[in-house]
Amino acid sequence: MNADAALKRGWLDELADVLGARLSTATAHLEQHGQDESYHDGQPPEAVAFPETTEEVAQLVAICARYRKPVIPFGAGTSLEGHVAALSGGVCLDLSRMNAVLDVNAEDMDCAVQAGVTRKQLNDYLRDTGLFFPIDPGANATLGGMAATGASGTNAVRYGTMRENVIGLTVVLADGQVVRTGGRARKSSAGYDLTRLMVGSEGTLGVITEVRLRLSGQPEAISSAVCSFPTLEGAVETAQMVIQSGIPVARMELLDEVQMDACNRYSGLDYPVQPTIFFEFHGSEAGVSEQAERTGELAQACGGTDFAWATRPEERSKLWAARHAAFYAALGLKPGSKGWPTDVAVPISRLAECITETKQDIAESGLIAPIVGHVGDGNFHLVFVIDPSDDAEMACAQALNERLVARALRMAGTCTGEHGIGYGKIDLLKQEHPDLLPTMAAIKRALDPANILNPGKIVRLDG
């Protein structure tokens, strides 16, 4: 047996001593855990571990630290920028078995969960408490994964993102040390804000094993509405005016006519094939009525149709299920294709300009690329519907994506509003923050000097 084989057997044996049959080297497990939902090339790990406690995670990370083996945290695999690809081998820590709700403090409106609890699981658990967790990225992601990627989604315009709703974390550092950040107090000035440092760090600074979350009260009344527009400009201008008018809309999702056509076909809907906004209003009965009336007036001033209402829970569920299925609906526009979702965000005052220029760019490219936007916070997505084996099509999509990011940066925006960096947007992050990358790299080296935590993501320490 050569030295490399002996070394591999040594670290795998030690991991197996901790987990027994919960350590897998089966090909199916390896392939599943090296690929996320994106088009980016996957890379399987050498082993997949299924820990059930923070203590087990700490033991596993400590073993990997001794052998300098990479550790890649894995939640539900719904990330979109290659976050879970094992670019340097190592072990994938699948945290899905860490799925216990640890406590709920209804009076203080907070709770603690293990990292493998999904957002739907938590809201099912909270159903009879009068509380809910509002962050909804669409996929039924794990809350640990949502914290690690700084997820947001359809409700962010009113309730914020994970950064605003995570109040504390339990994290295993690169040497196996367990630290707990934050607390249950609603604010603190006690030292560095390590909670915010870890939120959005994509597993490169530590492995999140427990999350303490801020909860929200279930609204007395909820109403959803659909409004179509003859032009994309009118739809985006409506979104801008709603925000600038201070209307506390809960959701405001833009779908262009290409995406609406796809959703109609995929989800059995019959809405006009026009740029469309899906609205949702939360509050008291009187408050929801007032919000809807004011929003309707703004929409009509921009050419919008009368609202088509979805007030019953089953109607709202169907509406938002169609929105959440937009990615798969887009793929149906070109059977056999792959989806390349990308996103940018800009200040709300530049949103109409950015989307209009992007729409023209798509038309000139000849690509199929529906637009979907969380327009209430200036964030929108393209889904390139492409054939990855077609080099010319891929080059065209790559060039369009680079122009999209350049456009957003020129308008004081960002290369990603919520998808994160992974390895898919590393070069774009360099364009956005060339002056900050050395600082990010210094933080990475300080907390992970051997570069074992999800290496090759966000910043490359080898250049």
C-alpha positions in Angstrom: 0.0 0.0 0.0 1.4 3.4 -1.0 1.6 6.3 1.4 -1.4 8.2 -0.1 -3.6 5.1 0.2 -2.5 4.5 3.8 -3.2 8.1 4.6 -6.7 7.9 3.1 -7.4 4.7 4.9 -6.3 6.3 8.2 -8.6 9.3 8.1 -11.5 7.3 6.8 -11.0 4.7 9.5 -11.0 7.4 12.2 -14.2 8.9 10.8 -15.8 5.4 10.7 -14.8 5.0 14.3 -17.1 8.0 15.1 -20.0 7.2 12.8 -19.9 3.5 11.9 -22.4 2.9 9.1 -23.2 6.6 8.9 -20.0 7.1 6.9 -20.5 6.2 3.2 -18.2 5.8 0.3 -21.0 4.4 -2.0 -20.8 5.9 -5.5 -24.4 7.0 -5.5 -23.9 9.0 -2.3 -20.7 10.6 -3.5 -22.2 11.7 -6.8 -25.4 13.0 -5.1 -23.4 15.1 -2.7 -21.0 16.7 -5.1 -23.6 18.4 -7.2 -26.1 21.2 -6.4 -29.0 22.5 -8.5 -26.9 24.6 -10.8 -25.4 23.8 -14.2 -21.9 24.1 -12.7 -19.8 20.9 -12.9 -20.1 18.8 -9.8 -17.2 17.1 -8.0 -17.9 14.2 -5.7 -16.2 14.0 -2.3 -14.3 10.9 -1.1 -16.8 10.1 1.6 -20.1 11.3 2.9 -20.7 11.6 6.7 -24.1 11.8 8.4 -23.6 13.3 11.8 -26.4 13.7 14.3 -25.0 16.1 16.9 -22.7 19.1 17.1 -20.3 16.9 19.1 -20.0 14.4 16.3 -19.4 17.3 13.8 -16.6 18.6 16.0 -15.0 15.2 16.2 -15.2 14.7 12.4 -13.7 18.2 11.7 -10.9 17.6 14.3 -10.0 14.4 12.5 -10.0 16.1 9.1 -7.9 18.9 10.5 -5.2 16.5 11.6 -5.1 14.9 8.2 -5.6 18.2 6.3 -8.6 16.8 4.5 -11.3 19.1 3.2 -14.7 19.4 4.9 -17.8 20.4 2.8 -21.0 21.1 4.6 -24.2 19.9 2.9 -27.8 20.8 3.6 -30.4 20.0 0.9 -28.2 20.6 -2.1 -30.3 23.4 -3.5 -27.5 26.0 -3.9 -26.9 27.5 -7.3 -23.3 28.4 -7.6 -21.4 25.1 -7.1 -21.3 25.6 -3.3 -21.1 21.8 -2.5 -18.7 20.6 -5.1 -15.7 18.9 -3.5 -13.1 20.7 -5.6 -10.3 19.2 -3.5 -11.8 15.9 -2.4 -12.4 15.3 1.3 -15.5 14.5 3.2 -19.0 15.9 2.8 -20.9 16.5 6.0 -24.6 15.9 5.3 -26.4 17.6 8.2 -29.9 16.4 7.2 -30.1 14.1 10.2 -29.6 17.0 12.5 -33.2 17.9 12.2 -34.5 18.7 15.7 -36.3 21.9 16.7 -34.5 22.5 20.0 -36.7 25.2 21.6 -39.4 27.8 20.8 -39.8 30.9 23.0 -43.2 32.1 21.9 -43.2 35.2 24.2 -39.8 36.3 22.9 -40.5 35.2 19.3 -37.4 33.2 18.8 -36.4 29.6 18.4 -33.4 27.3 18.0 -33.0 24.5 15.5 -30.4 22.1 14.4 -28.9 22.9 11.0 -30.8 20.2 9.1 -34.3 21.5 9.9 -36.0 22.7 6.8 -38.0 25.9 6.6 -41.2 24.0 5.8 -40.6 21.6 8.8 -40.1 24.6 11.1 -43.3 26.3 10.0 -45.3 23.1 10.3 -43.9 22.9 13.9 -44.9 26.5 14.6 -48.4 26.3 13.1 -50.2 26.4 16.4 -48.0 29.0 18.1 -49.2 32.0 16.2 -45.7 32.4 14.8 -43.9 31.6 11.6 -40.5 31.9 10.0 -40.8 34.2 7.0 -37.7 33.6 4.9 -38.7 31.8 1.8 -36.1 31.2 -0.9 -38.4 28.9 -2.8 -36.7 25.6 -2.3 -37.3 23.6 0.9 -33.8 24.3 2.0 -32.3 23.6 5.4 -32.0 26.4 7.8 -28.3 25.8 8.3 -27.8 26.0 4.6 -29.9 29.1 4.4 -27.8 30.7 7.1 -24.6 29.6 5.4 -25.6 31.2 2.0 -27.3 34.2 3.4 -30.6 33.2 1.7 -33.5 35.5 1.2 -36.4 35.1 -1.3 -39.9 36.2 -1.9 -40.7 37.7 1.6 -37.4 39.6 1.9 -39.0 42.9 0.9 -41.0 43.0 4.2 -39.2 40.6 6.6 -35.6 40.9 5.5 -33.1 38.1 4.7 -31.3 35.5 6.8 -28.8 38.2 8.0 -31.6 40.0 9.7 -33.3 36.9 11.1 -30.4 34.9 12.5 -29.7 36.0 16.0 -27.2 33.3 17.1 -25.3 30.3 15.8 -23.4 27.2 17.0 -20.4 26.8 14.8 -17.6 24.2 14.6 -14.4 25.9 13.6 -11.6 24.4 11.4 -9.8 22.8 14.4 -13.0 21.2 15.8 -13.6 23.8 18.4 -17.3 24.6 19.1 -18.3 28.3 19.5 -21.6 29.9 20.0 -22.3 33.4 18.7 -25.0 35.9 19.5 -27.7 35.2 22.1 -31.4 35.7 22.7 -31.2 39.4 23.4 -32.7 41.5 20.6 -29.5 43.6 20.4 -26.0 43.5 21.7 -22.8 45.6 21.4 -20.6 42.9 22.8 -17.5 42.7 20.6 -17.3 41.6 16.9 -20.5 40.5 15.3 -19.4 36.9 14.5 -22.9 35.9 13.8 -23.0 38.1 10.7 -19.5 37.0 9.7 -20.7 33.4 9.6 -24.0 34.1 7.9 -23.2 34.0 4.2 -19.7 32.4 4.6 -20.8 29.3 2.7 -19.1 26.9 5.0 -15.6 28.4 4.4 -15.2 29.7 8.0 -17.0 27.1 10.0 -19.6 24.4 10.0 -23.0 25.8 11.2 -24.7 23.1 13.3 -27.4 25.1 15.2 -29.3 28.3 14.4 -31.2 30.6 16.6 -33.8 32.5 14.6 -36.1 35.5 15.0 -39.7 34.6 14.4 -42.7 36.7 13.2 -46.3 36.8 14.1 -48.7 35.1 11.7 -50.7 37.9 10.1 -54.3 38.2 10.8 -55.1 38.5 7.1 -53.3 37.5 3.9 -54.3 38.3 0.4 -52.5 37.6 -2.9 -53.1 39.3 -6.2 -51.8 39.1 -9.8 -51.5 42.1 -12.0 -50.5 42.1 -15.7 -48.9 44.9 -17.6 -48.5 45.7 -21.3 -44.9 46.6 -20.8 -42.0 45.5 -18.6 -41.2 49.1 -17.8 -44.7 49.6 -16.4 -44.4 46.6 -14.1 -41.0 47.6 -12.8 -42.0 51.3 -12.3 -45.0 50.0 -10.3 -42.6 48.0 -8.0 -40.4 51.1 -7.5 -43.4 53.3 -6.6 -44.8 50.8 -4.2 -41.5 50.7 -2.3 -41.0 54.5 -2.5 -44.5 55.0 -1.2 -43.8 53.0 1.9 -46.4 50.4 1.4 -45.4 47.4 3.5 -46.1 44.8 0.8 -45.0 41.3 1.9 -44.2 39.9 -1.5 -43.8 41.5 -4.9 -42.5 39.1 -7.6 -42.0 40.1 -11.2 -42.2 37.6 -14.0 -41.6 38.7 -17.6 -43.8 37.4 -20.5 -41.4 34.6 -21.3 -41.6 33.3 -17.7 -45.4 33.7 -17.6 -45.8 31.6 -20.7 -43.6 29.0 -19.1 -45.5 29.0 -15.8 -48.9 28.9 -17.6 -47.8 25.7 -19.4 -46.1 24.1 -16.5 -48.5 24.9 -13.7 -51.8 24.8 -15.7 -52.5 28.6 -15.3 -54.2 30.9 -17.7 -52.8 34.3 -16.9 -52.1 36.8 -19.8 -48.7 36.2 -21.4 -47.5 39.6 -20.3 -45.1 41.0 -17.7 -46.8 40.3 -14.4 -46.4 41.0 -10.7 -47.5 38.6 -8.0 -48.3 40.6 -4.9 -49.0 39.5 -1.3 -50.2 41.7 1.5 -50.0 40.8 5.2 -51.6 42.6 8.2 -55.0 43.3 9.7 -58.1 43.0 7.5 -58.2 46.8 7.3 -54.5 47.1 6.7 -54.4 44.5 3.9 -57.4 46.3 2.2 -55.6 49.7 2.4 -52.3 48.3 1.1 -54.0 46.6 -1.8 -56.1 49.7 -2.7 -53.0 51.9 -2.8 -50.9 49.4 -4.7 -53.8 48.9 -7.2 -53.9 52.6 -7.9 -50.2 52.7 -8.6 -50.4 49.7 -10.8 -53.2 51.2 -12.9 -51.3 54.4 -13.3 -48.5 52.3 -15.0 -51.0 50.5 -17.2 -51.6 47.5 -15.0 -54.9 45.5 -15.1 -57.3 45.1 -12.3 -56.0 42.6 -9.6 -56.9 39.0 -10.0 -57.3 38.0 -6.3 -56.3 34.8 -4.5 -57.6 35.0 -1.0 -58.3 31.4 0.0 -55.3 29.5 1.3 -55.5 26.9 -1.5 -55.6 29.6 -4.1 -52.6 31.3 -2.6 -50.7 28.0 -2.4 -51.3 27.4 -6.1 -50.2 30.8 -7.0 -46.9 30.7 -5.0 -46.3 27.1 -6.0 -46.3 28.3 -9.6 -43.9 31.0 -8.7 -41.6 28.7 -6.9 -41.7 26.2 -9.8 -40.5 29.0 -12.2 -37.1 27.4 -12.7 -38.5 24.0 -13.8 -41.2 25.8 -15.9 -38.4 27.6 -17.7 -36.6 24.4 -18.5 -39.9 23.2 -20.2 -39.4 25.9 -22.8 -36.5 23.9 -24.3 -36.9 20.2 -23.4 -33.6 18.5 -22.7 -31.9 21.7 -21.7 -30.2 22.7 -18.5 -30.8 25.8 -16.4 -28.2 28.4 -15.5 -29.8 30.7 -12.9 -28.0 33.9 -12.2 -28.8 37.0 -10.3 -27.9 40.6 -9.6 -29.3 43.4 -7.4 -29.3 47.1 -7.9 -30.6 50.1 -5.9 -34.4 50.3 -6.4 -34.0 53.6 -8.3 -31.9 51.9 -11.0 -34.0 48.7 -11.3 -36.2 49.7 -14.3 -33.1 50.8 -16.2 -31.2 47.7 -15.4 -34.0 45.3 -16.3 -34.9 47.1 -19.5 -31.3 47.1 -20.7 -31.0 43.4 -19.8 -34.2 42.5 -21.6 -32.8 44.2 -24.8 -29.5 42.3 -24.3 -31.3 39.0 -24.1 -33.3 39.8 -27.3 -30.2 40.6 -29.2 -28.4 37.4 -28.0 -31.1 35.0 -29.3 -31.0 33.1 -26.0 -34.0 31.8 -24.0 -33.5 33.6 -20.6 -36.7 34.4 -18.7 -36.6 37.1 -16.0 -37.9 36.7 -12.5 -37.4 39.3 -9.9 -37.7 39.9 -6.2 -38.2 43.5 -7.4 -39.2 44.9 -4.0 -35.5 44.7 -3.0 -33.9 45.4 -6.3 -33.0 41.7 -7.0 -33.7 39.9 -10.2 -32.8 36.6 -11.8 -32.2 35.3 -15.3 -32.5 31.6 -16.1 -30.4 30.8 -19.1 -32.1 27.8 -20.7 -29.1 26.2 -22.5 -27.4 23.1 -23.8 -24.1 22.8 -21.9 -22.6 20.7 -24.8 -23.1 23.6 -27.2 -19.9 25.6 -26.9 -21.3 28.6 -28.9 -24.4 28.8 -26.8 -22.4 28.5 -23.6 -20.0 31.3 -24.7 -23.0 33.5 -25.6 -24.6 32.9 -22.1 -21.3 33.6 -20.4 -20.8 36.8 -22.2 -24.3 38.0 -21.5 -23.9 37.1 -17.8 -20.7 39.1 -17.6 -22.5 42.1 -19.2 -25.3 41.7 -16.8 -22.9 41.9 -13.8 -21.0 44.8 -15.3 -24.3 46.6 -15.8 -25.3 46.0 -12.2 -21.9 47.2 -10.9 -22.1 50.3 -13.0 -25.4 51.0 -11.3 -23.9 50.6 -7.8 -25.3 47.1 -7.5 -23.9 43.7 -6.8 -23.0 40.5 -8.7 -25.3 38.5 -6.6 -28.3 39.5 -4.5 -28.9 36.1 -2.9 -27.3 33.2 -4.8 -23.9 33.7 -3.2 -20.5 33.1 -4.7 -19.6 29.4 -4.4 -17.0 28.8 -7.1 -19.3 29.9 -9.9 -19.0 33.7 -9.1 -15.5 34.0 -7.7 -14.2 35.9 -10.7 -17.3 38.2 -10.6 -16.6 38.9 -6.9 -13.1 40.0 -7.9 -14.7 42.6 -10.1 -17.0 43.9 -7.4 -14.6 43.9 -4.5 -11.0 43.9 -5.7 -10.0 46.0 -2.7 -11.7 43.7 -0.2 -10.5 40.3 -1.4 -7.2 40.6 0.5 -9.2 41.2 3.7 -11.5 38.3 3.0 -8.5 36.1 2.4 -6.9 37.2 5.6 -10.1 36.3 7.6 -10.2 32.9 5.9 -6.5 32.3 6.7 -7.0 33.3 10.3 -9.9 31.0 10.9 -8.9 28.2 8.6 -5.1 28.3 8.2 -5.0 24.8 6.6 -7.8 25.8 4.1 -9.9 22.7 4.8 -13.3 24.3 5.1 -15.0 24.2 1.7 -11.9 25.2 -0.2 -12.1 27.0 -3.5 -15.3 28.9 -2.6 -15.7 32.7 -2.2 -11.9 33.3 -2.2 -9.1 31.1 -3.6 -6.1 31.2 -1.2 -3.9 29.8 -3.9 -4.6 32.8 -6.1 
